[in-house]
Amino acid sequence: MNVVVIDYGSGNLRSAAKALEVAAGIAGKSVSVIISSNPDVLRKADKVVLPGQGAFGDSMRGLTDRSGLLDSLNDAIHNRAVPFLGICVGMQLMSVGGLEHGYHKGLGWFSGTVRRMCPKDQKFKIPHMGWNDIFINKPHPILSGVKSGTDCYFVHSFAYETANSDEVIACTDYGGTITAAIAKENMAGMQFHPDKSQAVGIQILANFIVWKP
């Protein structure tokens, strides 16, 4: 099985790749984890992961400026139905658009918009950084074995605001409800970092590896 981690100039890709390798061992699967921005490599992917850290607009340009990458990604996800996981900014890019340093169009795979977090209580500082509980809204294979109330690791200042609650599979609370995970069809996204969330994060990545939408 080829798991392609997309290299588009955003985030610590090696951290995600290493966690996927550990997760594959737990899942009992023989997996080749490949970090690449090559459209030809993406065409051979059995699973695709889009990690990310940084600004929404810069990250989106990282995808669009690499020749053929976005076309190959859309073909993999929408025509071949390859299972996809977006992490942090990678999840946010699945939205209609983001309002970070102006408006930037997203991939448009999910209905929501990414906006700056505005906690109701000023004691909640931005960025939202560190461990926080996630609460499962509805069962999903990628969260199999994960208990509601489990701590995961977050680092973000902007958050996905859904226009369709059916897309949200987990949330967290940080001075208000924040979307922690979304999913539909062959696509899933995590606002938190599974690769930094210790055992529960590895479990989620193992679930992704065996996931057959």
N, C-alpha and C positions, 0 to 999 in steps of 0.2 A: 504494500500500500504506500503510495506517495502522498505525503502531507506537505503542501507548499505553504510556506510562510512568506507573504508578499513583502518584498523589500522596496519601499517607496520613500525612504529617507526619514522615517518617523518611528522613534521608539527604540527600545533595546530588544532587537529581534532575537538575539542569541538567548536571552533569558526565556522567551516564549518557546524557542526551538528546544532548548534543554528540558524544559518542563514537559513538553510534548513527548520527548524521548523517554522520560521517566514514566509518564502516563501510559505510553504504549506497553512498557514492561508490565505495569500493573494490570492492564487490559489483556495481556497475553497475546498481543498482536505484533507481527513483524512489520515495522514501519520505517520508511526512509523519510526523514524530515529534511526538506530542502528550502533554503532561504534563497529567493530569486525574484528578479523583476522581469525575467525573460518570458514573453508571451507564449513561446513554444513550450517552455517548461510547465506553465500554467495549464496548457491544453492537455497535459498528461496527468494532471492532479486528480487524486481520488478524494481529497479533502483540501479545503483552503482556509487559511487563518490570516486575518488582517489585524495585527497588533497596532499600537499607535500611542504616541505621546506628543503633545504640542498643540499648536493652534489649528482650528478646523480648516481655515482657508489654505494654510500652508500644506496641510496634510492632503487636502483634496487636490491641490496642484501637483503634489508628488505623484498622485495617480494619473492625472490627465497629461502631465508633461512627459511621461515615459511612453514612447511610441508603441502603440498596439496593446499596451497593458490593460487599459480599461475595457477595450473591446473583447479581449481574451477573458477578462474577469466576468463580464456580463454573459458571455457565451457559456462559460463554465457553470455559472450559478443558475441562469434562466433557461438555457437550452439543454444542458446536460444534467441539470439538477444536482450538481456536486454539493455536498454538505459544506456549509460556510460558517465560520465563527469570527465575529468582530470583537476586538478587545479594546476597552477604553475609547480612545478617539476612533479606533476602527469600528466600534459599535455606533458611535455618533455619526460617522460618515454614511451610514445606511439610511439616515433620515432624509427628509425633503430638503432641509437646509440648516445652516447654523448662523447664529448672530454673534459671532466673535470677531471684533474689529470690522464691523459691517456685515452685510448679508452675503453668505456664500452658499451656492447650490450644492446639495449632497447627491448621493447616489439615487435617492428616491425610492428605495426598496421598502421602506416603512413610512408610516403616515406622519410621524412626529417632527418636531423642530427642536433644535438644540439652543438653549438659552442660558445666560449666566444665572447661577444659583443665587437666590435671595432668601436666606433663612429668616423666618419670622422673629426669631430670638437672636439678638446681636451677639450672644455668647458663642454662637456657632460661627467660627471663622472660616473664611475662604482663602485658600482652597480647602476642600474636604479631603483631609489626608489622614490615613491610618485605618485601623480596624473598625468595622461597623457591622451590625447584624443585617442579614438579608432575610426577608420574609417572603415565602413562596406564595404567589397569588394563585397559581394553578399548576398541576403536575405537568412535567415535561421530561422526556428521556434524558436530556442533558443535565438535569438536576436530580437524577435518580440517586438515592442514597444520601442526599443532602437534606438535613433537617432544617425546618424553618426556625430562624433565630440564630443560625450559624454565622460566625464572624468571617468576613472577607476583607481584603485590603483594597482601599480606594485612594486614588490621587486624582482629583479633578476640581475645576472651578465652574465648568459648564455641565449641564445635564439635559438628557433627552426628555422632552415633554410630549407625551403621546396624544394623538388625535383618535386613537382606537384602543381602548383598554384591553381588548382581547389579545393584543400583541404583547402585553406585559406579563411576564411569568414570575418576576420577583421584584421586590422594591426594598428600599431602606429608608430610614428616617434621619434627616439631618436638618432640624428646624423646619420640617415639612417632609412630605413624602417625595422620595426621589426614585426614579426608575433605575433598578439595578440590573435587570436582564429582560431581553425581549426575544421573541421567537415566532416564526411562522414558516410553514412549508419546510424548505431545506436550509433555512437561514436562522442563525441565532446570534445574539450579541450580549456581552457582559460589560457593564460600566466598570466593575472592579477588575482587578488583575488576578486571574487564576494562577499565573506563574509566581505570584508573590503571596498567595493565600494558603501556603503550606498544604497540609493533607487534603483539605476540602477542595482546594484549587486543582490539585492533581487528580482528584476523583472526577471533577467536572470535565477536565481535559480527557480523561480516560473514557468518560461517557460520550464525549464528542467523537472520539476515535471509533467507537463501536456503533455510533448512531447511524441508523438507516431510515431516513425520512420516507 
